[in-house]
Amino acid sequence: MNILQSASSLTTMRQAHFYPIGAPHQAWGATELHAWRSQQMRHRSYADEVLNVIDSLRSQVDVLHYGDIVYGADAYPLLALRSLQWQADLPHVLITGGVHGYETSGVHGALHFVQEHGATYAQRCNWLVVPCVSPWGYERIHRWNFDAIDPNRSFRDPSPAAEAAALMRLVAPWRGQWLIHIDLHETTDTDETEFRPALAARDGTTYIPCQIPDGFYLVADSERPQLAFQQAILRAVAQITPIAPADAQGQLIGSPVLAQGVIGYPVAQLGLCTSITQAPYTTITEVYPDSPRATPHTCLIAQTTAVCAALDEVLDA
């Protein structure tokens, strides 16, 4: 393929992926936002799948009601689970899931950690688990919130996302005391078929296709990547699901690989969730649920394994 054919092919690909709402190179206004909202449908129940699980754990944990999300007639209580009998001399650990509501294994991996491992780790650390930061997005299997805002680019003050603002208020009293923060995510095929094209349409920019990594990887804070910590997590997860290899450019999802299965983002600059605690050890997990080698169960276990490995690496040091 010559240069002109290659350029033509890329142009065709971009046009084929243009989002059906809005006009090319024009950011959305109120009309486009209304059109987008009208397409969002509830596919699952936050009450049935998340709140009911939390209710079943109330005898084992402290449940904190840290806010409410209200969008029109839809109201969602925001709940966090905390280990019983916090001790001042124990390190503090934050585990978050569902910052992007569509990333299912993050939500249920966080809950599974509490169910299966919470009591054991409560003897070694004070843990706070926020399993579903974005319940409206969870129900609609979407990355954004009701206002077409990505909560995981909104952890800054003031925050444009109510979900991010509520979580920042929750963790603020322990600011400077957190040792570890693990944020549980997924990278899915819909990132390329839906969410990144929608982002480009919303912002009036050009959508550029990207390759979805086939496997599990981690996103470190590029300001302090803690590679030994990241690699300890990957060693444990590799027993559950494959670690994503770098592409031909030595990248994952468009970012240079710092070590096998690890990339780095400037989390504070981007307003990512792992910036809110200033913990010295942070990581973002990325499971690939659409791999033919993955199942919902292996994705959930990979998330829980990542949490346990992260805690063991630091608490045992």
PLY file of the C-alpha trace (Angstrom):
ply
format ascii 1.0
element vertex 317
property float x
property float y
property float z
element edge 316
property int vertex1
property int vertex2
end_header
0.00 0.00 0.00
1.47 3.38 -1.00
1.28 6.57 1.06
-1.78 7.92 -0.76
-3.66 4.62 -0.37
-2.72 4.48 3.32
-3.95 8.03 3.90
-7.18 7.29 2.03
-7.71 4.13 4.10
-7.23 6.03 7.36
-9.65 8.76 6.25
-12.25 6.13 5.36
-11.78 4.47 8.76
-12.25 7.73 10.61
-15.36 8.61 8.61
-16.78 5.13 9.16
-16.35 5.54 12.89
-17.84 9.04 13.09
-20.38 9.21 15.88
-24.02 9.61 14.76
-24.70 12.59 17.07
-23.39 16.02 16.15
-21.44 17.35 13.18
-17.77 16.75 12.39
-15.38 19.12 14.17
-18.17 20.84 16.12
-18.39 20.34 19.88
-21.74 19.33 21.28
-24.22 21.83 22.61
-27.50 21.37 24.47
-29.25 19.82 21.45
-26.63 17.12 21.01
-26.50 16.39 24.74
-30.28 15.93 24.78
-30.07 13.60 21.78
-27.36 11.56 23.49
-29.33 11.30 26.74
-32.41 10.11 24.85
-30.43 7.09 23.64
-29.27 5.97 27.09
-31.29 3.07 28.45
-31.17 1.21 31.76
-29.80 -2.29 31.23
-29.27 -3.47 34.82
-30.12 -2.55 38.38
-27.73 -0.87 40.79
-30.13 -1.69 43.62
-30.31 -5.39 42.79
-26.70 -6.00 41.82
-24.76 -3.65 44.10
-26.88 -2.35 46.99
-28.27 -5.81 47.78
-24.75 -7.23 48.00
-23.73 -4.40 50.31
-26.78 -5.07 52.49
-25.69 -8.69 52.84
-22.33 -7.52 54.23
-23.59 -5.07 56.85
-22.81 -7.40 59.75
-19.19 -7.67 58.61
-18.33 -4.07 57.70
-19.15 -0.46 58.38
-21.32 0.94 55.58
-20.90 4.65 54.90
-23.56 6.59 53.01
-21.35 9.32 51.59
-23.73 11.09 49.23
-26.48 10.80 46.66
-26.55 11.13 42.90
-29.81 12.56 41.55
-30.45 12.92 37.82
-34.09 13.81 37.19
-36.24 11.00 38.55
-33.22 8.74 39.12
-31.68 8.81 42.59
-28.75 6.69 43.74
-27.32 6.42 47.27
-23.51 6.34 47.22
-22.19 3.70 49.61
-18.71 2.73 50.78
-17.64 -0.23 52.89
-15.08 0.18 55.66
-13.25 -2.42 57.70
-14.49 -2.69 61.26
-12.62 -1.11 64.17
-10.12 1.08 62.38
-6.86 1.31 64.28
-4.72 4.43 64.25
-1.50 2.45 63.92
-2.58 0.54 60.79
-1.97 1.79 57.23
-4.90 3.09 55.18
-5.92 1.46 51.87
-8.49 2.73 49.34
-10.04 0.41 46.74
-12.34 1.96 44.14
-14.43 0.42 41.38
-17.05 1.54 38.92
-15.58 4.98 38.32
-16.58 4.08 34.79
-19.93 2.41 35.29
-19.63 0.06 32.32
-16.53 -1.68 33.70
-18.35 -4.53 35.40
-15.50 -6.53 36.94
-14.22 -3.45 38.76
-17.50 -3.12 40.65
-17.91 -6.80 41.43
-14.21 -7.38 41.98
-14.26 -4.74 44.73
-17.28 -6.39 46.35
-15.70 -9.83 45.99
-12.58 -8.60 47.79
-14.71 -7.56 50.76
-16.66 -10.83 50.74
-13.67 -13.17 50.47
-10.68 -11.27 51.87
-11.91 -8.25 53.78
-11.82 -9.78 57.24
-8.30 -11.12 56.77
-6.84 -7.83 55.57
-8.69 -5.86 58.25
-6.13 -7.28 60.67
-3.32 -5.70 58.66
-4.74 -2.42 57.36
-7.68 -0.07 57.49
-9.43 -0.53 54.16
-12.13 1.55 52.53
-13.87 0.06 49.48
-16.03 2.17 47.17
-17.39 -0.45 44.76
-19.50 1.67 42.40
-18.52 5.33 42.10
-20.85 5.92 39.10
-24.19 4.13 39.58
-26.00 5.95 36.72
-23.27 4.77 34.36
-23.39 1.28 35.88
-27.07 0.88 35.07
-26.61 2.15 31.51
-23.30 0.36 30.95
-21.67 3.67 30.07
-18.38 5.42 30.64
-19.92 8.86 31.17
-22.44 10.26 33.62
-25.80 11.88 32.87
-24.07 15.07 31.72
-21.83 13.23 29.22
-18.87 13.84 31.54
-16.19 11.24 32.23
-15.88 10.99 36.02
-12.34 9.67 35.62
-11.17 12.94 34.11
-12.95 14.97 36.78
-11.05 14.42 40.03
-10.13 18.05 40.52
-11.53 20.92 42.55
-14.09 22.05 41.63
-15.18 18.88 39.89
-17.65 18.96 37.00
-18.83 15.43 37.95
-20.97 14.90 41.05
-19.64 11.35 41.36
-16.03 12.52 41.55
-16.83 15.38 43.91
-18.59 13.03 46.34
-15.69 10.58 46.39
-13.17 13.36 47.01
-15.22 14.57 49.97
-15.33 11.02 51.36
-11.57 10.45 51.35
-10.50 13.99 52.27
-10.45 13.46 56.08
-7.66 10.89 55.66
-5.66 12.87 53.10
-1.97 12.24 53.64
-2.65 9.00 55.54
-3.34 6.71 52.59
-0.62 4.18 51.79
-2.22 2.35 48.83
-4.95 3.16 46.32
-6.08 0.57 43.75
-8.64 1.66 41.14
-10.29 -1.22 39.26
-11.03 -0.73 35.55
-11.55 -2.55 32.25
-10.47 -1.79 28.69
-13.19 -3.14 26.39
-13.84 -3.37 22.68
-16.55 -0.76 23.17
-13.82 1.76 24.00
-13.17 1.79 20.25
-16.65 1.12 18.90
-18.50 3.57 21.17
-16.68 5.58 23.80
-13.69 7.08 22.00
-15.73 7.95 18.89
-18.31 9.57 21.20
-15.57 11.53 22.95
-14.25 12.88 19.66
-17.78 13.82 18.56
-18.58 15.50 21.88
-15.41 17.58 21.78
-15.40 18.31 18.06
-12.10 16.54 17.49
-10.94 13.81 15.11
-11.32 10.21 16.15
-8.08 8.26 15.65
-8.45 4.47 15.99
-6.37 2.71 18.62
-5.59 -0.95 19.24
-7.18 -2.54 22.31
-4.59 -4.55 24.29
-5.36 -8.25 24.48
-4.83 -8.91 28.16
-4.43 -7.39 31.60
-2.27 -4.31 32.19
-1.69 -1.60 34.77
-1.54 2.18 34.68
0.96 3.69 37.10
1.35 7.32 38.12
4.09 8.52 35.75
5.33 10.90 38.46
6.09 7.96 40.78
5.50 4.69 38.95
6.70 2.25 41.66
7.57 -0.39 39.09
8.47 -3.12 41.59
4.99 -2.70 43.08
3.34 -2.86 39.64
5.33 -5.93 38.62
4.43 -7.78 41.83
0.77 -7.32 40.96
1.31 -8.55 37.41
3.13 -11.67 38.57
0.12 -12.65 40.63
-2.45 -11.78 37.96
-0.52 -13.68 35.28
-1.60 -16.87 37.06
-5.23 -15.91 36.32
-5.29 -14.15 32.94
-2.69 -13.20 30.30
-0.74 -9.97 30.61
-1.14 -7.70 27.59
1.89 -7.61 25.27
3.12 -4.32 23.85
2.22 -3.54 20.25
4.73 -3.14 17.42
5.50 0.40 18.59
6.28 -0.75 22.14
3.03 0.76 23.41
-0.22 -0.16 25.11
-3.32 1.87 24.22
-1.08 4.53 22.67
1.29 4.96 25.63
4.90 3.77 25.94
5.41 0.65 28.03
7.40 1.34 31.22
7.78 -2.38 31.93
5.93 -5.42 30.63
2.24 -4.77 31.20
2.74 -1.30 32.72
2.16 2.17 31.28
2.15 5.52 33.06
-0.21 8.49 33.06
0.19 11.82 34.89
-2.80 11.03 37.07
-3.13 14.39 38.83
-2.80 16.36 35.61
-5.48 14.22 33.95
-7.85 14.29 36.95
-7.79 10.52 37.42
-9.17 8.80 40.49
-5.80 7.57 41.76
-4.68 11.17 42.26
-7.08 11.89 45.12
-5.28 10.21 48.02
-1.65 11.19 47.35
-0.82 7.62 48.36
2.75 6.56 47.55
1.50 3.29 46.01
-1.22 3.60 43.38
-2.28 1.59 40.38
-5.13 1.37 37.88
-6.02 -2.15 36.81
-7.19 -2.79 33.26
-8.87 -6.13 32.53
-9.82 -7.10 28.96
-13.20 -8.86 29.25
-13.69 -9.22 25.48
-10.70 -11.50 25.00
-11.61 -15.02 23.82
-9.36 -16.17 26.67
-11.40 -14.32 29.33
-14.67 -15.00 31.14
-16.61 -12.80 33.56
-15.34 -15.00 36.38
-11.67 -14.76 35.41
-12.00 -10.98 35.08
-13.49 -10.74 38.57
-10.81 -13.00 40.06
-8.08 -11.05 38.26
-9.32 -7.84 39.90
-9.41 -9.41 43.35
-6.02 -11.02 42.84
-4.57 -7.64 41.85
-5.89 -6.05 45.05
-4.52 -8.81 47.27
-1.14 -8.81 45.52
-0.87 -5.02 45.85
-1.63 -5.18 49.56
0.73 -8.08 50.18
3.61 -6.40 48.32
3.43 -3.25 50.42
2.17 -4.52 53.78
4.73 -7.33 53.88
7.66 -5.06 53.02
0 1
1 2
2 3
3 4
4 5
5 6
6 7
7 8
8 9
9 10
10 11
11 12
12 13
13 14
14 15
15 16
16 17
17 18
18 19
19 20
20 21
21 22
22 23
23 24
24 25
25 26
26 27
27 28
28 29
29 30
30 31
31 32
32 33
33 34
34 35
35 36
36 37
37 38
38 39
39 40
40 41
41 42
42 43
43 44
44 45
45 46
46 47
47 48
48 49
49 50
50 51
51 52
52 53
53 54
54 55
55 56
56 57
57 58
58 59
59 60
60 61
61 62
62 63
63 64
64 65
65 66
66 67
67 68
68 69
69 70
70 71
71 72
72 73
73 74
74 75
75 76
76 77
77 78
78 79
79 80
80 81
81 82
82 83
83 84
84 85
85 86
86 87
87 88
88 89
89 90
90 91
91 92
92 93
93 94
94 95
95 96
96 97
97 98
98 99
99 100
100 101
101 102
102 103
103 104
104 105
105 106
106 107
107 108
108 109
109 110
110 111
111 112
112 113
113 114
114 115
115 116
116 117
117 118
118 119
119 120
120 121
121 122
122 123
123 124
124 125
125 126
126 127
127 128
128 129
129 130
130 131
131 132
132 133
133 134
134 135
135 136
136 137
137 138
138 139
139 140
140 141
141 142
142 143
143 144
144 145
145 146
146 147
147 148
148 149
149 150
150 151
151 152
152 153
153 154
154 155
155 156
156 157
157 158
158 159
159 160
160 161
161 162
162 163
163 164
164 165
165 166
166 167
167 168
168 169
169 170
170 171
171 172
172 173
173 174
174 175
175 176
176 177
177 178
178 179
179 180
180 181
181 182
182 183
183 184
184 185
185 186
186 187
187 188
188 189
189 190
190 191
191 192
192 193
193 194
194 195
195 196
196 197
197 198
198 199
199 200
200 201
201 202
202 203
203 204
204 205
205 206
206 207
207 208
208 209
209 210
210 211
211 212
212 213
213 214
214 215
215 216
216 217
217 218
218 219
219 220
220 221
221 222
222 223
223 224
224 225
225 226
226 227
227 228
228 229
229 230
230 231
231 232
232 233
233 234
234 235
235 236
236 237
237 238
238 239
239 240
240 241
241 242
242 243
243 244
244 245
245 246
246 247
247 248
248 249
249 250
250 251
251 252
252 253
253 254
254 255
255 256
256 257
257 258
258 259
259 260
260 261
261 262
262 263
263 264
264 265
265 266
266 267
267 268
268 269
269 270
270 271
271 272
272 273
273 274
274 275
275 276
276 277
277 278
278 279
279 280
280 281
281 282
282 283
283 284
284 285
285 286
286 287
287 288
288 289
289 290
290 291
291 292
292 293
293 294
294 295
295 296
296 297
297 298
298 299
299 300
300 301
301 302
302 303
303 304
304 305
305 306
306 307
307 308
308 309
309 310
310 311
311 312
312 313
313 314
314 315
315 316
